[in-house]
Amino acid sequence: MSRLKPATPQSQFNRHLLTMALASLGLCSSWTVWAADEPAPQDAAPAAAQAAPQAAHELDAVQVTGNRRVQSIQKYAGTIQSFSGEDLTKLGINTDFRNLQAVVPGLQITKQEGKYEIFLRGIGAADSDFSSDPSVATYYNGIYLPRPRSIGPMFFDVDRIEVNKGPQGTVRGRNATGGSINVISKRPELGVTSGGLKIGAGNHDFTTAEGVLNLPIGETFALRAALFDEERSSYISNGYPKSLFDAEGPGALDNQAARLSMLWEPNDKFSAFVMLDKVTERGTGDPGLFAERGLSAGYDIKDLHDPFKQYFRTQGQTTNDIEGIAGTFTYAFNDKISVEFNTSYRKYDFYNRNASREWQLGPVYPGSEREAYFNPERLDWYDTFYQADKSSSTINELRFFGDTGRVIWSAGLFNYEEKYDYTSWDVGNGYFGDCDWWRPGTICGYQDGLGGENRGDNSKVESNAAYADFSFAATDSLRLIGGVRYTRDKKIARESNVKYQFIIPEELFAQFTGQPINTATNPYTTGLILGSPGFRLAPPGNRGGGQPSICTGWSPADLRCGPGGNTLDYFLGGIQNFGAQDNWQQFLQKNRDQIQVIARSDFPNGRSEDVYKDSYVDWRVGFEYDINPQVMVYGTVSTGTRSGGINRPLLLNDGSALAPTFEPEELTSYEAGIKGDYVWGETPVRLNASVFYYDYKNKVLQNLIDVPAPTPTNPNATSRQVFNDNAANASVLGLELEGRVGLPYGFNLGYNFTYLDATFDESNVLDTRSGGLGLIVPLDGNRLPNTSKYNANVSLSQTIDIGRGALSSFDWTINLTYRSDYYLTAFNSRGFGLDANGRVIEIPLRDMPFNNGSNPAAGGGPANGLAMRDDVDGFMTVNVSAGLNFGSDNQFRIDGFVSNLTDEVYSGKGFVNNATNIRYLNTPRMYGVRFSSQF
């Protein structure tokens, strides 16, 4: 059981009570139906004696809604994959959104401190801040989700998941360059009383429970309620002994979700579907792994005995509360024209505290113990990174559509508005050192880690669009398709930034703690504590303390401060709760008349308001041609645009300002394909093939850059900031083969192979690993980040009809996914430097200087450039499941599953610069058993 909160048998019973109640009717009804349908024993005959040699079975028809209408996947002009809820269970996807990449070649989903980042066919976005749109759009029942953080655990009571590849925009919601993922929950069924229960348990104390009840009210109205619960302990162990730190590691979770759907169809013209959902996510966080020390010592992630054994000093915490309501209202005027109105309101409130780690110390590797204990005074520190954000968004879409017999058309208006607040701050005991350079006899302390206290209050996004799309039947076999979209975006970023310096008479520390400060450590050990358990930042959009007086200058003579209130009170106003062991508040309040607090900022006057406005047009044209009723060829040309956004206002040494905004990314896709259902002998075969080329312009690269922030003691000091720049162009040439084979004896073979030649073209960018050198380096020929050249998926399943007593059938599925090697950044583990004439040349990565080198305790000098490696070797993952089905209609099922059978470990994302290499890893092997019942 997870230690996220105390649990007793009674509390566990209470938490699952409602789920059990919803499903109890399912158990009773299922048993009744099972008993009624069960043949008498004397009538049963061994299935094997009755069975003749089994012929190859027919392939199931797959229906998709990529064009906002139900159609066969074989008649869709594009590449789309669809998975039913049953598929997700048998393929080992279960309820983790990230696991979808195990069945969609070319898809990568990673989770960074609660944020999902999605790449598809090489197209994706790592710049996941407020003003950045995802390249792959996520939809919930066809309605756009602006923030992937508002996804939550959705894969319960699911009808299907559709992954649409390539530019989107002329037929639905928000524009996107890479594709879309549409999660479609099961709708209420009219006139049917049904339900179900699913419970399960697995390793790492995993438990799950799901209950569903469908209830008709009259002949035209129905309700559907679904509840979901999952818990898991951490799969990350601590490199420090429990006697030193007895805290649960990152990765634990405790999630609950509820969904209530309503369907009203009073006649054959009108339909109203409304869904309410609420999600509560709790956990110990998803922080990255500091990999640089191990890499510099020659140990890649794959070389470690246990990559999930890592050093951390405190337990992390993540909370996320999501609420939403959405509705789809449809009215058919006649057979040729209908109207649909989609609307939704969704909000979330996210908070994250990373597990505290020693700077640059990540996994356990040979020799790491020397560094883990080299600074014993730092073992008591609580320093870590905090972040929180709140979003509330509304989506409204009015769409007209129809079918005249020769023309299938749709046209619509789309509106999206969002209010967004955030805060982030690296907080801890404080970095203290000698301050005689300011005033004799003083000590200076700083609270400015990772750029200081950053907030965004009342930032807004508004997007409006109009679109139209059609399919025209030129002949019985030839259809022409086309569409256009106009989009207008506006984004307003209201942000603040404050960095704090505390000038404190030295004697105050001993007077307060009873112990003199230790000046032999770096930084000084003062006895002040901040960030102990219970500490919490003031929530986004609700900060107290008035307005600070922002200052410039690094000496008393040069100090210039603007108007504002008391800076000490402003500092305290950024903290909602102090921890149980914290004493900073008492120290500051007791000595407030003797302590000088100075606030500086990266922004003029501490605040910034920037506006981004733009409009753009996207389109698509193409054709579909039926060679015969079972085979279709198609060709399309389409464009997609990812909206631009806003950077923080940053200045360089010469006073010049970096670009305050970044422009939209533009992608033009050319795709041709063939889709066919064939019969080879007696074996049905589905074979779909497509070849595509993407012309990718103005690609945004997210960089961590060093902005000058000199101090008297360090004139070369910098502040590390995130900066987005339209620095690159790229192209993607790809081939995708996909299909199924229906084999004899209940076997079913599915396959997908995707080849991606995704490279940068004519791109010269700032190498953020080069520190103060500011090298502009060529990326031509480098591969796009997070993109493997070879991607393959094969699934083999079998269903065996048994028919012995209550046992009706047995099924099993094995799913294999392969990815070839890839890179985490645009630099592809290449090193750059300067020759004797000051020209940029390529050098071995090892020879690039690395800042904040390895701890002297490790011996052998500072870390080398290998600390900035970003290459990931290829790998294969295996998921397996097997289950027994009981009852004439499979009312009961018992199954087992193993995800990541071979326990592969790989990096899904990396933050790499000249001081850090932060990796975000996949989950290890997970296994368990489940019981389900339905009626």
TADALIN-V92755 format. One record per residue. N is the residue number from 0. RES is the residue in one small letter. SS is DSSP state (~ for helix, > for strand, _ for the rest). PSI is psi in degrees with one decimal (* if undefined). Layout:
[[N/RES/SS/PSI] [N/RES/SS/PSI]]
//
This chain:
[[0/m/_/134.4] [1/s/_/145.2] [2/r/_/23.4] [3/l/_/-34.0] [4/k/_/153.2] [5/p/_/141.9] [6/a/_/135.3] [7/t/_/162.3] [8/p/~/-38.7] [9/q/~/-42.3] [10/s/~/-36.3] [11/q/~/-42.3] [12/f/~/-42.6] [13/n/~/-38.0] [14/r/~/-30.8] [15/h/~/1.8] [16/l/~/-47.2] [17/l/~/-39.2] [18/t/~/-44.9] [19/m/~/-39.5] [20/a/~/-44.0] [21/l/~/-35.5] [22/a/~/-13.2] [23/s/~/-39.1] [24/l/~/-35.0] [25/g/~/-41.3] [26/l/~/-47.0] [27/c/~/-48.9] [28/s/~/-40.2] [29/s/~/-41.7] [30/w/~/-39.5] [31/t/~/-47.9] [32/v/~/-41.6] [33/w/~/-47.5] [34/a/~/-39.8] [35/a/~/-36.1] [36/d/~/-14.3] [37/e/_/122.1] [38/p/_/154.4] [39/a/_/146.5] [40/p/~/-37.2] [41/q/~/-19.5] [42/d/~/-14.0] [43/a/_/137.4] [44/a/_/144.8] [45/p/_/129.3] [46/a/~/-35.6] [47/a/~/-31.9] [48/a/~/-27.2] [49/q/~/-22.5] [50/a/_/136.8] [51/a/_/165.7] [52/p/_/129.1] [53/q/_/134.3] [54/a/_/165.4] [55/a/_/138.1] [56/h/_/159.2] [57/e/_/152.7] [58/l/_/140.0] [59/d/_/140.0] [60/a/_/137.9] [61/v/_/123.1] [62/q/>/137.9] [63/v/>/166.9] [64/t/_/34.0] [65/g/_/-29.3] [66/n/_/19.9] [67/r/_/23.3] [68/r/_/150.7] [69/v/_/124.4] [70/q/>/160.6] [71/s/>/140.9] [72/i/~/-23.8] [73/q/~/-10.0] [74/k/~/16.8] [75/y/_/124.2] [76/a/_/80.3] [77/g/_/-177.2] [78/t/>/119.3] [79/i/>/141.9] [80/q/>/143.1] [81/s/>/138.2] [82/f/>/130.0] [83/s/>/169.4] [84/g/~/-36.9] [85/e/~/-38.6] [86/d/~/-45.0] [87/l/~/-38.3] [88/t/~/-49.2] [89/k/~/-29.5] [90/l/_/-1.2] [91/g/_/15.1] [92/i/_/-38.5] [93/n/_/-127.6] [94/t/_/4.4] [95/d/_/116.9] [96/f/~/-35.8] [97/r/~/-29.3] [98/n/~/-10.6] [99/l/~/-26.6] [100/q/~/-14.6] [101/a/~/-14.0] [102/v/_/-0.5] [103/v/_/94.0] [104/p/_/139.6] [105/g/_/-2.6] [106/l/>/133.9] [107/q/>/129.0] [108/i/>/122.2] [109/t/>/161.6] [110/k/>/117.8] [111/q/>/105.7] [112/e/_/47.3] [113/g/_/-7.7] [114/k/>/131.0] [115/y/>/136.0] [116/e/>/127.5] [117/i/>/129.8] [118/f/>/139.0] [119/l/>/120.4] [120/r/_/36.5] [121/g/_/-6.1] [122/i/>/124.1] [123/g/>/179.4] [124/a/_/125.4] [125/a/_/-11.9] [126/d/_/88.3] [127/s/_/33.9] [128/d/_/-175.1] [129/f/_/-45.4] [130/s/_/4.9] [131/s/_/128.3] [132/d/_/147.2] [133/p/_/145.6] [134/s/_/-27.0] [135/v/>/113.9] [136/a/>/142.7] [137/t/>/134.5] [138/y/>/147.8] [139/y/>/108.3] [140/n/_/39.8] [141/g/_/0.5] [142/i/>/131.8] [143/y/>/137.7] [144/l/>/109.4] [145/p/_/-34.6] [146/r/_/120.1] [147/p/~/-22.1] [148/r/~/-20.1] [149/s/~/13.4] [150/i/_/-57.7] [151/g/_/-176.0] [152/p/_/103.1] [153/m/_/-17.4] [154/f/_/53.1] [155/f/_/144.8] [156/d/_/49.6] [157/v/>/137.0] [158/d/>/-50.5] [159/r/>/164.3] [160/i/>/131.0] [161/e/>/127.4] [162/v/>/110.7] [163/n/>/125.5] [164/k/>/133.5] [165/g/_/172.5] [166/p/_/142.3] [167/q/>/157.9] [168/g/_/-32.5] [169/t/_/-5.7] [170/v/_/-10.9] [171/r/_/155.5] [172/g/_/-128.3] [173/r/_/149.3] [174/n/_/156.8] [175/a/>/146.9] [176/t/_/-37.0] [177/g/_/-29.7] [178/g/>/-163.4] [179/s/>/153.7] [180/i/>/120.8] [181/n/>/115.5] [182/v/>/117.9] [183/i/>/111.2] [184/s/>/163.2] [185/k/_/134.2] [186/r/_/158.6] [187/p/_/148.0] [188/e/_/129.4] [189/l/_/138.7] [190/g/_/12.8] [191/v/_/126.2] [192/t/_/118.7] [193/s/>/169.8] [194/g/>/-173.6] [195/g/>/166.6] [196/l/>/139.7] [197/k/>/127.6] [198/i/>/152.7] [199/g/>/164.2] [200/a/>/153.4] [201/g/>/-167.0] [202/n/_/168.8] [203/h/_/36.8] [204/d/_/33.9] [205/f/>/132.4] [206/t/>/148.4] [207/t/>/149.0] [208/a/>/139.4] [209/e/>/131.6] [210/g/>/140.2] [211/v/>/139.3] [212/l/>/124.3] [213/n/>/123.7] [214/l/>/113.4] [215/p/>/143.7] [216/i/>/101.1] [217/g/_/-163.4] [218/e/_/-13.3] [219/t/_/0.3] [220/f/>/143.2] [221/a/>/149.9] [222/l/>/149.3] [223/r/>/122.9] [224/a/>/137.1] [225/a/>/132.4] [226/l/>/148.0] [227/f/>/140.4] [228/d/>/136.7] [229/e/>/144.3] [230/e/>/148.7] [231/r/>/138.5] [232/s/_/170.7] [233/s/_/143.9] [234/y/_/7.7] [235/i/_/122.0] [236/s/>/159.3] [237/n/>/133.9] [238/g/_/-22.2] [239/y/_/149.2] [240/p/_/155.4] [241/k/_/-28.1] [242/s/_/-20.1] [243/l/_/-46.5] [244/f/_/105.0] [245/d/_/67.2] [246/a/_/146.5] [247/e/_/142.1] [248/g/_/173.8] [249/p/_/160.3] [250/g/_/-11.4] [251/a/_/151.7] [252/l/>/156.2] [253/d/>/93.0] [254/n/>/141.9] [255/q/>/148.2] [256/a/>/147.3] [257/a/>/141.5] [258/r/>/129.6] [259/l/>/121.0] [260/s/>/146.5] [261/m/>/134.8] [262/l/>/129.3] [263/w/>/120.7] [264/e/_/83.8] [265/p/_/-21.7] [266/n/_/-174.3] [267/d/_/4.7] [268/k/_/-33.8] [269/f/>/141.1] [270/s/>/135.9] [271/a/>/122.9] [272/f/>/123.3] [273/v/>/136.4] [274/m/>/132.7] [275/l/>/138.4] [276/d/>/152.0] [277/k/>/134.0] [278/v/>/136.5] [279/t/>/116.4] [280/e/>/129.7] [281/r/>/147.0] [282/g/>/-176.5] [283/t/_/14.4] [284/g/_/167.8] [285/d/_/59.9] [286/p/_/161.2] [287/g/_/168.6] [288/l/>/123.5] [289/f/>/109.9] [290/a/_/-8.5] [291/e/~/-37.5] [292/r/~/-43.3] [293/g/~/-42.3] [294/l/~/-43.2] [295/s/~/-31.8] [296/a/_/-1.9] [297/g/_/14.7] [298/y/_/106.8] [299/d/_/169.2] [300/i/~/-44.4] [301/k/~/-15.7] [302/d/~/-11.5] [303/l/_/144.8] [304/h/_/-41.2] [305/d/_/95.0] [306/p/_/-17.6] [307/f/_/11.7] [308/k/>/108.3] [309/q/>/157.3] [310/y/_/127.5] [311/f/_/150.1] [312/r/_/-28.6] [313/t/_/164.1] [314/q/_/135.7] [315/g/_/172.2] [316/q/>/135.5] [317/t/>/133.4] [318/t/>/143.3] [319/n/>/122.0] [320/d/>/120.2] [321/i/>/134.5] [322/e/>/142.8] [323/g/>/154.5] [324/i/>/135.4] [325/a/>/150.9] [326/g/>/146.4] [327/t/>/121.6] [328/f/>/124.2] [329/t/>/137.4] [330/y/>/128.4] [331/a/>/112.0] [332/f/_/-42.3] [333/n/_/-166.9] [334/d/_/-15.0] [335/k/_/-11.9] [336/i/_/135.0] [337/s/>/164.3] [338/v/>/144.4] [339/e/>/134.7] [340/f/>/121.4] [341/n/>/134.1] [342/t/>/148.1] [343/s/>/152.5] [344/y/>/129.9] [345/r/>/139.2] [346/k/>/154.9] [347/y/>/157.5] [348/d/>/105.8] [349/f/>/140.5] [350/y/>/139.2] [351/n/>/131.9] [352/r/>/116.5] [353/n/_/149.6] [354/a/_/135.5] [355/s/_/131.3] [356/r/_/150.5] [357/e/_/137.4] [358/w/_/125.0] [359/q/_/3.0] [360/l/_/115.1] [361/g/_/-101.5] [362/p/>/164.6] [363/v/_/125.4] [364/y/_/162.7] [365/p/_/120.5] [366/g/_/-9.4] [367/s/~/-22.5] [368/e/~/-34.2] [369/r/~/-37.1] [370/e/~/-30.1] [371/a/~/-28.0] [372/y/_/10.2] [373/f/_/-33.0] [374/n/_/80.7] [375/p/~/-28.7] [376/e/~/-20.7] [377/r/~/-10.0] [378/l/~/-21.8] [379/d/~/2.9] [380/w/_/151.8] [381/y/_/10.8] [382/d/_/130.0] [383/t/>/176.4] [384/f/>/131.8] [385/y/>/144.9] [386/q/>/150.0] [387/a/>/147.2] [388/d/>/152.9] [389/k/>/136.7] [390/s/>/139.0] [391/s/>/128.6] [392/s/>/150.3] [393/t/>/140.1] [394/i/>/130.0] [395/n/>/131.9] [396/e/>/126.9] [397/l/>/122.3] [398/r/>/131.4] [399/f/>/143.0] [400/f/>/161.1] [401/g/>/176.1] [402/d/>/112.0] [403/t/_/-1.9] [404/g/_/-44.8] [405/r/_/-23.6] [406/v/>/122.6] [407/i/>/121.9] [408/w/>/160.2] [409/s/>/150.4] [410/a/>/142.0] [411/g/>/168.6] [412/l/>/138.3] [413/f/>/136.6] [414/n/>/133.6] [415/y/>/128.2] [416/e/>/140.8] [417/e/>/141.8] [418/k/>/134.9] [419/y/>/131.5] [420/d/>/147.2] [421/y/>/164.4] [422/t/>/146.3] [423/s/>/144.3] [424/w/>/131.1] [425/d/>/107.9] [426/v/>/144.2] [427/g/_/-162.7] [428/n/_/-23.8] [429/g/_/148.4] [430/y/>/110.5] [431/f/>/144.8] [432/g/>/176.6] [433/d/>/140.3] [434/c/_/25.1] [435/d/_/-23.6] [436/w/_/-21.0] [437/w/_/-53.3] [438/r/_/127.5] [439/p/_/140.9] [440/g/_/16.6] [441/t/>/159.1] [442/i/>/137.6] [443/c/>/135.7] [444/g/>/150.4] [445/y/>/138.1] [446/q/>/80.5] [447/d/_/22.9] [448/g/>/140.5] [449/l/>/43.4] [450/g/>/2.7] [451/g/>/-160.1] [452/e/>/118.9] [453/n/>/133.7] [454/r/>/149.4] [455/g/>/120.0] [456/d/>/121.3] [457/n/>/37.7] [458/s/>/152.3] [459/k/>/151.1] [460/v/>/136.8] [461/e/>/131.7] [462/s/>/133.4] [463/n/>/141.5] [464/a/>/155.2] [465/a/>/138.6] [466/y/>/159.6] [467/a/>/147.9] [468/d/>/148.4] [469/f/>/159.6] [470/s/>/120.7] [471/f/>/122.8] [472/a/>/95.8] [473/a/_/-38.3] [474/t/_/-176.8] [475/d/_/-22.1] [476/s/_/-21.0] [477/l/>/128.9] [478/r/>/134.7] [479/l/>/136.5] [480/i/>/150.2] [481/g/>/160.8] [482/g/>/161.3] [483/v/>/151.3] [484/r/>/134.8] [485/y/>/129.9] [486/t/>/139.4] [487/r/>/123.5] [488/d/>/147.6] [489/k/>/131.3] [490/k/>/134.4] [491/i/>/118.9] [492/a/>/117.6] [493/r/>/108.7] [494/e/>/159.4] [495/s/>/154.7] [496/n/>/130.9] [497/v/>/135.1] [498/k/>/134.5] [499/y/>/135.6] [500/q/>/129.5] [501/f/>/121.6] [502/i/>/112.4] [503/i/>/127.7] [504/p/>/134.1] [505/e/_/-35.6] [506/e/~/-17.4] [507/l/~/-29.2] [508/f/~/-49.2] [509/a/~/-36.3] [510/q/~/-33.3] [511/f/~/-44.2] [512/t/~/-17.2] [513/g/_/1.1] [514/q/_/140.6] [515/p/_/155.0] [516/i/_/153.2] [517/n/>/105.8] [518/t/_/0.0] [519/a/_/-14.9] [520/t/_/159.9] [521/n/_/108.7] [522/p/_/176.6] [523/y/_/147.9] [524/t/>/117.5] [525/t/_/-15.3] [526/g/_/-3.7] [527/l/_/140.1] [528/i/_/135.2] [529/l/_/131.2] [530/g/_/14.4] [531/s/_/168.5] [532/p/_/129.8] [533/g/_/-14.6] [534/f/_/140.0] [535/r/>/135.1] [536/l/>/154.0] [537/a/_/137.8] [538/p/_/156.3] [539/p/_/140.4] [540/g/_/6.1] [541/n/_/53.5] [542/r/_/138.6] [543/g/_/-174.0] [544/g/_/4.6] [545/g/_/-148.3] [546/q/_/136.9] [547/p/_/159.4] [548/s/_/112.2] [549/i/>/132.5] [550/c/>/158.9] [551/t/>/161.8] [552/g/_/145.2] [553/w/_/29.7] [554/s/_/156.2] [555/p/_/-34.8] [556/a/_/-32.6] [557/d/_/-5.0] [558/l/_/126.0] [559/r/>/123.4] [560/c/>/139.3] [561/g/_/-177.9] [562/p/_/155.4] [563/g/_/176.0] [564/g/_/-165.6] [565/n/_/122.8] [566/t/~/-31.8] [567/l/~/-44.0] [568/d/~/-35.8] [569/y/~/-42.7] [570/f/~/-48.4] [571/l/~/-28.8] [572/g/~/-14.0] [573/g/_/0.6] [574/i/>/123.1] [575/q/>/-47.3] [576/n/>/139.5] [577/f/_/150.4] [578/g/_/167.0] [579/a/_/-30.5] [580/q/_/0.8] [581/d/_/141.0] [582/n/_/6.8] [583/w/~/-44.9] [584/q/~/-46.8] [585/q/~/-40.7] [586/f/~/-45.7] [587/l/~/-43.1] [588/q/~/-39.9] [589/k/~/-33.8] [590/n/_/26.5] [591/r/_/-29.0] [592/d/_/-12.5] [593/q/_/-9.1] [594/i/_/127.5] [595/q/>/124.8] [596/v/>/124.0] [597/i/>/131.1] [598/a/>/125.0] [599/r/>/170.8] [600/s/_/152.7] [601/d/_/-17.0] [602/f/_/145.4] [603/p/~/127.0] [604/n/~/13.0] [605/g/~/-10.3] [606/r/>/159.1] [607/s/>/139.2] [608/e/>/114.3] [609/d/>/149.1] [610/v/>/135.0] [611/y/>/130.0] [612/k/>/140.4] [613/d/>/161.7] [614/s/>/153.2] [615/y/>/163.3] [616/v/>/135.0] [617/d/>/158.9] [618/w/>/167.1] [619/r/>/146.6] [620/v/>/155.3] [621/g/>/-173.2] [622/f/>/158.8] [623/e/>/134.1] [624/y/>/123.6] [625/d/>/109.0] [626/i/>/-40.6] [627/n/>/178.1] [628/p/_/-19.9] [629/q/_/-8.8] [630/v/>/129.7] [631/m/>/140.3] [632/v/>/153.5] [633/y/>/160.8] [634/g/>/138.4] [635/t/>/149.3] [636/v/>/125.6] [637/s/>/157.0] [638/t/>/155.0] [639/g/>/147.5] [640/t/>/130.0] [641/r/>/121.2] [642/s/_/147.7] [643/g/_/-171.3] [644/g/>/-161.0] [645/i/>/131.7] [646/n/_/162.0] [647/r/_/146.3] [648/p/_/105.5] [649/l/_/142.7] [650/l/>/143.8] [651/l/_/179.1] [652/n/_/-36.8] [653/d/_/5.2] [654/g/_/-6.1] [655/s/_/148.4] [656/a/>/138.4] [657/l/_/158.4] [658/a/_/123.9] [659/p/_/-18.2] [660/t/>/162.3] [661/f/>/149.1] [662/e/_/166.8] [663/p/_/147.3] [664/e/>/144.2] [665/e/>/133.8] [666/l/>/131.1] [667/t/>/125.3] [668/s/>/133.6] [669/y/>/121.8] [670/e/>/138.0] [671/a/>/143.2] [672/g/>/170.2] [673/i/>/138.2] [674/k/>/130.7] [675/g/>/144.7] [676/d/>/124.0] [677/y/>/166.9] [678/v/>/113.8] [679/w/>/104.1] [680/g/_/-113.8] [681/e/_/11.5] [682/t/>/119.1] [683/p/>/134.5] [684/v/>/132.5] [685/r/>/124.8] [686/l/>/116.1] [687/n/>/136.5] [688/a/>/142.5] [689/s/>/147.0] [690/v/>/138.6] [691/f/>/156.1] [692/y/>/128.3] [693/y/>/130.0] [694/d/>/109.5] [695/y/>/114.3] [696/k/>/148.7] [697/n/>/38.5] [698/k/>/134.0] [699/v/>/127.5] [700/l/>/129.0] [701/q/>/124.2] [702/n/>/147.4] [703/l/>/107.8] [704/i/>/155.4] [705/d/>/114.0] [706/v/>/133.2] [707/p/>/131.7] [708/a/_/62.9] [709/p/_/148.0] [710/t/>/163.8] [711/p/_/-34.5] [712/t/_/-13.6] [713/n/>/85.1] [714/p/_/-15.3] [715/n/_/11.0] [716/a/_/147.0] [717/t/>/162.4] [718/s/>/128.4] [719/r/>/123.5] [720/q/>/152.8] [721/v/>/132.0] [722/f/>/129.8] [723/n/>/132.4] [724/d/>/136.7] [725/n/>/76.0] [726/a/>/-5.9] [727/a/>/157.0] [728/n/>/156.3] [729/a/>/167.3] [730/s/>/149.0] [731/v/>/120.7] [732/l/>/124.8] [733/g/>/159.8] [734/l/>/134.8] [735/e/>/128.8] [736/l/>/130.1] [737/e/>/145.9] [738/g/>/-169.9] [739/r/>/158.1] [740/v/>/123.4] [741/g/>/107.3] [742/l/_/164.4] [743/p/_/165.7] [744/y/_/34.0] [745/g/_/6.8] [746/f/>/145.5] [747/n/>/125.2] [748/l/>/123.9] [749/g/>/147.5] [750/y/>/152.5] [751/n/>/128.1] [752/f/>/129.0] [753/t/>/124.6] [754/y/>/131.0] [755/l/>/113.2] [756/d/>/89.0] [757/a/>/109.0] [758/t/>/156.4] [759/f/>/145.1] [760/d/>/135.2] [761/e/_/53.9] [762/s/_/119.7] [763/n/>/121.0] [764/v/>/163.9] [765/l/>/124.0] [766/d/_/101.2] [767/t/~/-6.6] [768/r/~/-11.1] [769/s/~/2.0] [770/g/~/-132.6] [771/g/~/-13.5] [772/l/~/-30.4] [773/g/_/44.9] [774/l/_/134.8] [775/i/>/115.2] [776/v/>/152.8] [777/p/>/138.7] [778/l/_/1.1] [779/d/_/127.1] [780/g/_/-17.2] [781/n/_/148.9] [782/r/>/148.9] [783/l/_/145.5] [784/p/_/150.0] [785/n/_/28.6] [786/t/_/116.1] [787/s/_/146.2] [788/k/_/-40.1] [789/y/>/126.4] [790/n/>/130.8] [791/a/>/148.4] [792/n/>/132.0] [793/v/>/129.9] [794/s/>/134.7] [795/l/>/128.3] [796/s/>/160.9] [797/q/>/138.5] [798/t/>/123.8] [799/i/>/115.5] [800/d/>/127.4] [801/i/>/-56.3] [802/g/>/37.1] [803/r/>/110.3] [804/g/_/-131.6] [805/a/_/-20.8] [806/l/>/117.2] [807/s/>/-38.7] [808/s/>/164.3] [809/f/>/138.5] [810/d/>/154.2] [811/w/>/155.0] [812/t/>/136.5] [813/i/>/132.5] [814/n/>/121.4] [815/l/>/133.7] [816/t/>/131.4] [817/y/>/136.7] [818/r/>/133.6] [819/s/_/178.1] [820/d/_/156.7] [821/y/>/175.3] [822/y/>/151.7] [823/l/_/-16.8] [824/t/_/173.4] [825/a/_/-12.4] [826/f/_/-12.7] [827/n/_/39.6] [828/s/_/24.7] [829/r/_/144.3] [830/g/>/147.8] [831/f/>/150.3] [832/g/>/-163.2] [833/l/>/141.6] [834/d/_/-174.3] [835/a/_/-21.1] [836/n/_/8.7] [837/g/_/16.2] [838/r/_/146.7] [839/v/>/128.3] [840/i/>/160.9] [841/e/>/135.1] [842/i/>/164.6] [843/p/_/139.4] [844/l/~/-35.8] [845/r/~/-30.1] [846/d/~/-7.4] [847/m/_/135.2] [848/p/_/141.9] [849/f/_/125.7] [850/n/_/160.6] [851/n/_/58.0] [852/g/_/176.1] [853/s/_/150.2] [854/n/_/138.7] [855/p/~/-24.1] [856/a/~/-24.4] [857/a/~/-21.5] [858/g/_/158.6] [859/g/_/14.2] [860/g/_/-174.7] [861/p/_/167.2] [862/a/_/154.7] [863/n/_/-176.2] [864/g/~/-15.6] [865/l/~/-17.3] [866/a/~/-16.3] [867/m/~/17.1] [868/r/_/143.6] [869/d/_/14.8] [870/d/>/144.9] [871/v/>/127.0] [872/d/_/157.7] [873/g/_/161.1] [874/f/>/166.0] [875/m/>/134.1] [876/t/>/150.6] [877/v/>/127.6] [878/n/>/136.7] [879/v/>/150.5] [880/s/>/155.9] [881/a/>/143.7] [882/g/>/155.7] [883/l/>/134.8] [884/n/>/138.2] [885/f/>/148.0] [886/g/_/157.8] [887/s/_/-29.1] [888/d/_/27.5] [889/n/_/46.0] [890/q/_/-27.1] [891/f/>/146.7] [892/r/>/138.3] [893/i/>/126.8] [894/d/>/162.5] [895/g/>/156.2] [896/f/>/153.0] [897/v/>/120.7] [898/s/>/137.7] [899/n/_/58.5] [900/l/_/-42.1] [901/t/_/5.9] [902/d/_/46.9] [903/e/_/144.2] [904/v/_/129.5] [905/y/_/161.2] [906/s/>/125.9] [907/g/>/-17.1] [908/k/>/151.9] [909/g/>/137.8] [910/f/>/112.5] [911/v/>/125.3] [912/n/_/-162.1] [913/n/_/10.1] [914/a/_/-17.5] [915/t/_/157.0] [916/n/>/92.0] [917/i/>/123.5] [918/r/>/144.8] [919/y/>/115.4] [920/l/>/161.5] [921/n/_/176.1] [922/t/_/150.2] [923/p/_/-168.8] [924/r/_/131.2] [925/m/>/138.4] [926/y/>/159.1] [927/g/>/-178.7] [928/v/>/154.7] [929/r/>/150.7] [930/f/>/134.8] [931/s/>/150.1] [932/s/>/144.7] [933/q/>/155.2] [934/f/_/*]]
//
